Amino acid sequence: MTTPVRIPFPVVDEVSRHCLQEEEPETVHIEVHLPGPVDQPRLRKAFTEALHRHPRILMREARGPWYQRRYEWELTPEPDVEVVTFAPAGPRALQDARTRALTEAPPLSMSPPIRLEVVDSVLFLTINHTALDGPACLRILATAAELYGGTDNSPTAPPTRPAASPQQAPDIPTTWSPPARVAPGTPDPSPGNGMLVTELPLPHRPKGSPYTVNDQLMVTTALTIAHWNREHGALPRPLRITMPVDDRPRDTTMPIGNGTRLVEVPFAPAELDHPDMSALLRRTAERTRALKSLPRPQLGHGAALLTAPWAPVAARAALTRALRRAAAPWTSTTLLSNIGRIPYPLDFGEETGRAHAVWFSAPARMPRGLTVTTASTAGRLHLALRWSRALLSHGDGAHLRDLFEHYLHTTEVTP
C-alpha cells in the first residue's frame, strides 16, 4: 500500500484554517448559467475526469496529533464523496442553491473540498475557501466543459498592456489610521451571509483611456460605500479596498489552490466628495498599477511568520485568532474581487451551449461585512454583493446594488 502524498498547508490555507467560524462559513460560490439542458451522467463523468486532470484538487486535511507543527493536505487517488448532485426544479430552487452555497461549506475532511450542484441548466460550484479559490475551480470547470462537449475551451489571451515595473505612486494616501467601516444598516437576527446577484451593462471606456474597467469598478465601489456611509451618519474616514491579484497562467498548467495575493487601494475622504471623475479614475489607475507591481507575499510578511512551524498548530492558531481580533479595526473597508472577462468559453457543446452568465461571490465575514465580486461574460457585467447579516439586510443589499449601478454609470466619462 502506497503512502499518500502530503503537502503542508500554504500560508493562506493555514491562516484561514486557524480562523474558521461555523456561523459564517468560508465559501466561494460560482454560478454558471447555460442555455440548454445538462445530461446528468455525462456531466458527472466529465467533471470527475476533470478532477483527475488536475489532481491537486483531490485532497483532504490529513489527520495529525495535537502537537503537529503543520496542517497538511493529503492527496487522494479518487474523490471521497460524490461531488456532482442534481437538485429538483422548483420556484425557489435557484435561491435555495444560493443559500446552500453560503451556509454549507464542503468539509475539509473529505476529498475534494468542493461540490457541484446542478439546478436545471445552472451549475453551482461551492468551494471551501480554506483550500481553493474561484479562479482555480473555474479552470477545472473549463476542463470539464471541454470533456463534456468536445469543444475547445482554451483560455483567450489576456489583454496586452505594457509591462509594469515596480513603482511608487506619488499620491497614495497615508494608511496609518484605521480605515472606514461599512456603516451598519438593518442587521438580520440570523447569522451567516446574505447575497444579491445582478446583471449590468459593462461600463463604457473611451479608447486609449489610461484606466481599465477594473479601475472603474474600484472607483464605483469606493463612491458607493462613501455614499452609503454618508446616508447613515458615519464620520468621513479614509477607505481601503482590498483587491486580489492573480498572476497565474490560465491554461492547464495553472496551479490549483489559493493563488491570489492581496493589495489594498486607499482613498482619502476628500477624493470621494464631488470628485473630478477623470482625475479620480486616472489616480486610481496609477495606484492600482503601482500596488500590483510591488512584490509582496500573499498575505503580507506577518502572516509568513505566524505560519512558520515554531510551535504546534494549536498554539499558533490561538495566537492568530487573537491577533486577528486585535487587528480588526485596521482591516480594510471592503473587498473588491474583479475576475474580469471570463477567460474560458465554458462551452458545453451543441445541446447545452456556452455560458451566458457567470457569478462569483467571496466570503463576507465581519469586520468587513461586505464583499463585491464582478465578472464579465457575453459583454455583460455580473455583480454579486455578499454581506454579513450581522451588518446588513437584504433591503440594504438592494440599496447598495442601486448605488453601485448609479456610480458605475458616472464612471463613463468622455474625453
Long-range contacts (C-beta under 8 A, 24 or more apart in sequence): 4-62, 4-74, 4-75, 4-76, 5-74, 5-75, 6-62, 6-72, 6-73, 6-74, 6-75, 7-59, 7-72, 7-73, 7-75, 8-70, 8-71, 8-72, 8-73, 9-70, 9-71, 9-72, 9-73, 9-307, 10-257, 10-258, 10-298, 11-297, 11-298, 11-299, 11-303, 11-304, 11-307, 12-258, 12-298, 12-299, 12-303, 13-71, 13-73, 13-130, 13-131, 13-257, 13-258, 14-70, 14-71, 14-307, 14-313, 15-299, 15-303, 15-306, 15-307, 15-320, 16-129, 16-130, 16-258, 17-61, 17-71, 17-108, 17-130, 17-317, 18-313, 18-316, 18-317, 18-320, 18-321, 19-320, 19-321, 19-324, 20-130, 21-365, 23-191, 23-192, 24-191, 24-192, 24-193, 24-363, 24-364, 24-365, 24-366, 24-388, 25-102, 25-103, 25-104, 25-105, 25-192, 25-363, 26-105, 26-128, 26-129, 26-130, 26-363, 26-365, 27-101, 27-102, 27-104, 27-105, 27-126, 27-127, 27-128, 27-129, 27-363, 28-126, 28-127, 28-129, 28-132, 28-133, 28-134, 28-137, 28-360, 28-361, 28-362, 28-363, 29-98, 29-101, 29-102, 29-124, 29-125, 29-126, 29-127, 29-195, 29-359, 29-360, 29-361, 29-384, 30-123, 30-124, 30-125, 30-126, 30-127, 30-134, 30-137, 30-138, 30-141, 30-358, 30-359, 30-360, 31-98, 31-101, 31-122, 31-123, 31-124, 31-125, 31-197, 31-357, 31-358, 31-359, 31-360, 32-122, 32-123, 32-125, 32-141, 32-346, 32-355, 32-357, 32-358, 33-121, 33-122, 33-355, 33-356, 33-357, 33-358, 34-121, 34-122, 34-123, 34-348, 34-352, 34-353, 34-354, 34-355, 34-356, 35-121, 35-352, 35-353, 35-354, 35-356, 36-121, 36-348, 36-351, 36-352, 36-353, 37-120, 37-121, 37-351, 37-352, 38-118, 38-121, 38-123, 38-348, 38-352, 39-351, 39-352, 40-86, 40-118, 42-148, 43-84, 43-118, 43-144, 43-148, 44-84, 45-147, 46-144, 46-145, 46-147, 46-148, 47-83, 47-84, 47-116, 47-140, 47-141, 47-144, 47-148, 48-79, 48-83, 48-84, 49-144, 49-147, 50-140, 50-141, 50-143, 50-144, 50-147, 51-79, 51-83, 51-112, 51-140, 53-140, 53-143, 53-147, 53-252, 54-139, 54-140, 54-143, 54-252, 54-256, 56-255, 56-256, 56-257, 57-112, 57-114, 57-132, 57-136, 57-137, 57-140, 57-256, 58-111, 58-112, 59-111, 59-112, 59-113, 59-131, 60-108, 60-109, 60-110, 60-111, 60-112, 60-113, 61-108, 61-109, 66-312, 66-314, 67-312, 67-314, 68-312, 68-313, 69-309, 69-311, 69-312, 69-313, 70-309, 70-313, 71-313, 73-131, 74-111, 75-111, 76-111, 78-111, 79-111, 79-112, 80-110, 80-111, 81-110, 81-111, 81-115, 83-112, 83-114, 83-115, 83-116, 84-115, 84-116, 84-117, 84-118, 85-115, 85-116, 85-117, 85-118, 86-117, 86-118, 87-117, 87-118, 87-119, 89-119, 89-120, 93-119, 93-120, 94-119, 94-122, 97-122, 97-124, 98-124, 98-195, 98-197, 100-124, 100-126, 101-126, 101-361, 102-192, 102-193, 102-194, 102-195, 102-361, 102-386, 103-192, 103-193, 121-352, 129-258, 129-362, 129-363, 131-257, 131-258, 132-256, 132-257, 132-258, 133-257, 133-258, 133-259, 133-260, 134-337, 134-339, 134-360, 134-362, 135-246, 135-248, 135-250, 135-254, 135-259, 135-260, 135-339, 136-254, 136-255, 136-256, 136-257, 136-258, 136-259, 138-339, 138-342, 138-344, 138-358, 139-250, 139-252, 139-254, 139-256, 139-344, 140-256, 141-344, 141-346, 142-344, 142-345, 142-346, 143-252, 145-344, 145-345, 145-346, 145-347, 145-348, 148-348, 148-349, 148-352, 149-347, 149-348, 149-349, 149-350, 149-352, 150-349, 151-345, 151-347, 151-348, 151-349, 152-345, 152-347, 153-344, 153-345, 153-346, 153-347, 154-251, 154-344, 155-250, 155-251, 155-343, 155-344, 156-341, 156-343, 156-344, 158-250, 158-343, 164-289, 164-292, 164-293, 165-293, 166-293, 166-294, 166-295, 167-289, 167-290, 167-293, 168-290, 169-283, 169-286, 169-287, 169-289, 169-290, 169-291, 170-286, 171-283, 171-286, 172-266, 172-287, 172-290, 172-291, 173-238, 173-266, 173-267, 173-268, 173-271, 174-238, 174-266, 175-238, 175-240, 175-264, 175-266, 177-237, 177-238, 178-237, 178-329, 178-330, 179-237, 179-238, 179-239, 179-240, 179-266, 179-330, 179-331, 179-332, 179-333, 180-225, 180-229, 180-234, 180-236, 180-237, 180-238, 180-239, 180-333, 181-234, 181-333, 181-367, 181-369, 182-225, 182-228, 182-229, 182-333, 182-334, 182-368, 182-369, 182-370, 182-391, 182-392, 183-228, 183-229, 183-231, 183-232, 183-233, 183-234, 184-232, 184-391, 184-392, 185-232, 185-391, 185-392, 185-393, 185-395, 185-396, 185-399, 186-392, 186-393, 186-395, 186-396, 187-389, 187-390, 187-391, 187-392, 187-393, 188-389, 188-392, 188-393, 188-394, 189-389, 190-389, 191-389, 191-390, 192-388, 192-389, 193-363, 193-364, 193-365, 193-386, 193-387, 193-388, 193-389, 194-386, 194-387, 194-389, 194-392, 194-393, 194-394, 194-397, 195-361, 195-384, 195-385, 195-386, 195-387, 195-397, 196-384, 196-385, 196-394, 196-397, 196-398, 196-401, 197-359, 197-361, 197-382, 197-383, 197-384, 197-385, 198-382, 198-383, 198-401, 198-405, 199-357, 199-380, 199-381, 199-382, 199-383, 200-380, 200-381, 200-382, 200-383, 200-405, 200-408, 201-380, 201-381, 202-376, 202-379, 202-380, 202-381, 203-381, 203-408, 203-409, 203-411, 203-412, 204-412, 205-412, 206-413, 206-414, 206-415, 209-281, 210-281, 210-282, 210-285, 211-281, 211-282, 211-284, 211-285, 212-285, 212-288, 213-338, 213-340, 213-376, 214-243, 214-288, 214-338, 214-340, 215-281, 215-284, 215-285, 215-288, 216-281, 216-408, 216-411, 217-336, 217-338, 217-372, 217-374, 217-408, 218-243, 218-265, 218-284, 218-288, 218-336, 218-338, 219-277, 219-280, 219-281, 219-284, 219-407, 219-411, 220-404, 220-407, 220-408, 220-410, 220-411, 221-334, 221-336, 221-372, 221-404, 222-267, 222-272, 223-272, 223-275, 223-407, 223-410, 224-400, 224-403, 224-404, 224-407, 225-333, 225-334, 225-370, 226-267, 226-269, 226-272, 226-273, 227-403, 227-407, 228-399, 228-400, 228-403, 236-269, 236-273, 237-269, 238-266, 238-267, 238-268, 238-269, 239-266, 239-267, 239-269, 239-272, 239-333, 240-264, 240-265, 240-266, 240-267, 240-332, 240-333, 241-265, 241-266, 241-267, 241-332, 241-333, 241-334, 241-335, 241-336, 242-332, 242-334, 242-335, 242-336, 242-368, 243-288, 243-291, 243-335, 243-336, 243-337, 243-338, 244-335, 244-337, 245-292, 250-343, 250-344, 258-298, 260-298, 261-296, 261-297, 261-298, 261-299, 262-298, 262-299, 262-300, 263-288, 263-291, 263-292, 263-294, 263-296, 264-291, 264-332, 265-291, 277-410, 277-411, 277-413, 278-413, 281-411, 281-413, 328-366, 328-367, 329-367, 331-367, 331-368, 332-368, 333-368, 334-368, 334-370, 334-371, 334-372, 335-362, 335-368, 335-371, 335-372, 336-371, 336-372, 336-373, 336-374, 337-362, 337-371, 337-372, 337-373, 337-374, 338-373, 338-374, 338-375, 339-373, 339-374, 339-375, 340-375, 340-376, 341-375, 341-376, 341-377, 342-375, 342-376, 342-377, 346-377, 357-382, 358-382, 359-383, 359-384, 360-384, 361-386, 362-386, 364-388, 366-390, 366-391, 370-400, 372-404, 381-408
